[in-house]
């Protein structure tokens, strides 16, 4: 079985980030909120870790700047 193509963290603002980091490892993409860009970026083989809720929650009205860990 192939590993996931990309790990996405969505909506993390506090210590829950480090809890997720210990379990899932570091993200490749950090989406500040669940918006249209985040939804578009997540592929079928990717893993999406939400700070709260899941992919069925409403999208944010405005897009937020994302962080791509590959460029840091």
Wavefront OBJ file of the C-alpha trace (Angstrom):
o trace
v 0.000 0.000 0.000
v 1.328 3.420 -0.953
v 1.560 6.184 1.659
v -0.833 9.145 1.399
v 0.161 11.665 -1.217
v -0.236 14.697 1.033
v -1.275 15.467 4.631
v -3.440 18.583 5.101
v -4.129 20.270 8.458
v -7.241 22.432 8.464
v -8.231 25.092 10.996
v -5.575 24.507 13.677
v -4.983 27.545 15.909
v -3.807 26.175 19.261
v -2.128 23.211 20.962
v -4.279 20.762 19.039
v -1.764 21.252 16.222
v 0.961 19.551 18.278
v -1.385 16.725 19.289
v -2.145 16.079 15.623
v 1.543 16.395 14.762
v 2.434 13.635 17.233
v -0.193 11.317 15.753
v -0.066 12.087 12.026
v 3.344 13.664 11.576
v 3.924 17.015 10.016
v 1.523 18.370 7.447
v 2.521 19.251 3.916
v -0.249 21.855 3.629
v -1.726 23.959 6.420
v -5.104 25.487 5.575
v -6.104 28.199 8.029
v -9.772 27.492 7.417
v -12.045 25.145 5.465
v -12.582 27.170 2.307
v -12.922 26.623 -1.426
v -9.143 26.524 -1.942
v -8.628 23.884 0.760
v -11.438 21.766 -0.651
v -9.942 22.020 -4.139
v -6.390 21.184 -2.949
v -7.261 17.896 -1.240
v -6.866 14.967 -3.607
v -8.552 11.548 -3.441
v -5.493 9.871 -1.844
v -4.698 12.728 0.555
v -5.308 12.808 4.302
v -7.201 15.799 5.739
v -6.974 16.424 9.492
v -9.529 18.914 10.823
v -9.122 20.803 14.108
v -12.921 20.820 14.377
v -15.633 19.202 12.305
v -15.130 17.392 9.020
v -15.414 17.899 5.271
v -19.213 18.225 5.517
v -19.109 21.511 7.438
v -19.940 24.719 5.526
v -17.125 26.394 3.642
v -15.811 29.731 4.926
v -17.161 32.807 3.147
v -13.635 34.067 2.415
v -10.507 32.177 1.437
v -7.476 32.274 3.743
v -3.788 32.153 2.924
v -2.439 28.588 3.117
v 1.038 27.440 4.147
v 2.881 24.951 1.953
v 5.492 23.263 4.150
v 7.458 22.118 1.092
v 8.606 25.706 0.492
v 9.792 26.434 4.052
l 1 2 3 4 5 6 7 8 9 10 11 12 13 14 15 16 17 18 19 20 21 22 23 24 25 26 27 28 29 30 31 32 33 34 35 36 37 38 39 40 41 42 43 44 45 46 47 48 49 50 51 52 53 54 55 56 57 58 59 60 61 62 63 64 65 66 67 68 69 70 71 72
